[in-house]
Amino acid sequence: MTSPHAGAARPHLFSDRTVEGYRRAMAEATARVAGRIRRADRPFSGVSPERLAPEIAAIDLERPLHDHAAALDELERVYLRDAVYFHHPRYLAHLNCPVVIPALLGEAVLSAVNSSLDTWDQSAGGTLIERRLIEWTAGRIGFGPAADGVFTSGGTQSNLHALLLAREEARTEAAPARLRVITSEAGHFSVRKAAKLLGLGPGAVVTVETDGERRMRPAALARELDRCHRAGQVVMAVVATAGTTDFGSIDPLPEIAALCEAAGVWLHVDAAYGCGLLVSRRRRRLLDGIERADSVTVDFHKSFFQPVSSSAVLVRDGAALRHAAHHADYLNPRRMAERGIPNQVDKSLQTTRRFDALKLWLTLRVMGPDAVGELFDEVVDRAAEAYDLVAADPRFEVVTRSPLSTLVFRYLPPDGPQHGGLGRKLADDANLYAREALAASGEAVVAGTTVGGRHYLKFTLLNPETTLDDVAHVLDLLAGHAQRYVDDLAPLAGSPEVTHVCS
Ligand SMILES: Cc1ncc(COP(=O)(O)O)c(C=O)c1O
């Protein structure tokens, strides 16, 4: 028999007796986050791991606070105060977007109901909603009715999943050491990780060169396909990128598709970043040819303004998904599949899986696809304006004009011999320093990368709230830090202070 006091004895367990506590706790959490967001005058506090680590280490996990407000007070100190805020217009670093409110609504609902998308008997409508979204995404890609796919934890998992299917579809007896995956030198590192996880040899991923715009050169791909064939190697997949991480470049998909079709090779398009174009009314054509892929990665948490995680892998022929299927008697026995019971675990690499699709569902139901595409178009427009700004600024050199929303550039010390060994080292060190000093100030957060072995700075613009004035301001800050390095710190290079700041 249930005790009449059971609810009071288990106040933290979410149940019909604790919904008032749930409501209060969620309202309290929302108020704290709203307060933080309203007050954040910079994207980051600049805290160092050395300063924050002792505060977190000092918390005694054996002694609970028994109170939401007290736990949230503590959280303010160890997390909310120093978190990196992607919604801030001067967060310009990685592929993190600000998120839309309908998606946050979805996040709140999905974690409270806590469906697990592995089987119908753990999710019911959740399964069907995910399936509708896969169908919708496949339609946007231009796949036919045989297409299918599944939500994943991110682009890394989507790429791994696609390459697993590609390997199985290659139907080859070739030893793993003879299998090859071809991508461009600007492709994402998760392709290499996937190859390793699939047990391919260390030289399995072959990169081909890119053109001046950092797009895969089809002629180089043709040469590599031919070379592999003559060497008795089996190309199990070509990975084209629609939105490279550093340059936002989009490989020439129609030409690459034609080469893959002629060679009978699986084409995977990594559109983790570029997938936002699927809902762009002005730029959808940049993805022309994607419909000829065998599989596609989309990261809704990069360019659909969704919270982490929200990603999917899609395949032109859904039958390929059978390669990831396993029928467990306790969970999804084969007889269920034969009866048409929709168990998503039959298609996924994961078993227990979040209902991340709900965030995209509510986004589409509240805002609609055009409004999401408009947000993405705005950031692409802003990046084009930012390119013009940097290109016209003699303090900087810029690499390429991105068709998406990145900007790779670097500060050039005005009086250093730019092309000599010492001048280059000075420029490298000044740019490295500027990035770190800026992050330490918390005024803005930018990324860095290397191009041709030299250190560059990178903006990834994903926030429509970022104005050109914000960009100009961050450029001034970077130039100030870099020049300070050149004037004051470079002469001391090697001193403990300088080594510390730049390490
Ligand atoms: C082109 C590309 N592919 C794949 C990934 C990996 O995605 P995730 O971080 O969601 O695993 C990234 C991440 O930045 C990316 O830029």
The ligand as a Tripos MOL2 file, in Angstrom:
@<TRIPOS>MOLECULE
LIG
   16    16     1     0     0
SMALL
NO_CHARGES

@<TRIPOS>ATOM
      1 C1         32.5480   19.8870  -40.8710 C.3       1 LIG1
      2 C2         32.3420   19.2470  -39.5280 C.ar      1 LIG1
      3 N1         32.0200   17.9520  -39.4510 N.ar      1 LIG1
      4 C3         31.8360   17.3310  -38.2750 C.ar      1 LIG1
      5 C4         31.9880   18.0030  -37.0870 C.ar      1 LIG1
      6 C5         31.8040   17.2980  -35.7810 C.3       1 LIG1
      7 O1         30.5710   17.6440  -35.2460 O.3       1 LIG1
      8 P1         30.2390   17.4800  -33.6900 P.3       1 LIG1
      9 O2         31.0950   18.4690  -32.9970 O.co2     1 LIG1
     10 O3         28.7810   17.7730  -33.6290 O.co2     1 LIG1
     11 O4         30.5660   16.0790  -33.3120 O.co2     1 LIG1
     12 C6         32.3360   19.3590  -37.1110 C.ar      1 LIG1
     13 C7         32.5370   20.0970  -35.8530 C.2       1 LIG1
     14 O5         32.8870   21.2230  -35.8260 O.2       1 LIG1
     15 C8         32.5070   19.9910  -38.3550 C.ar      1 LIG1
     16 O6         32.8480   21.2900  -38.4380 O.3       1 LIG1
@<TRIPOS>BOND
     1     1     2 1
     2     2     3 ar
     3     2    15 ar
     4     3     4 ar
     5     4     5 ar
     6     5     6 1
     7     5    12 ar
     8     6     7 1
     9     7     8 1
    10     8     9 2
    11     8    10 1
    12     8    11 1
    13    12    13 1
    14    12    15 ar
    15    13    14 2
    16    15    16 1
@<TRIPOS>SUBSTRUCTURE
     1 LIG1         1 GROUP 0 **** ****
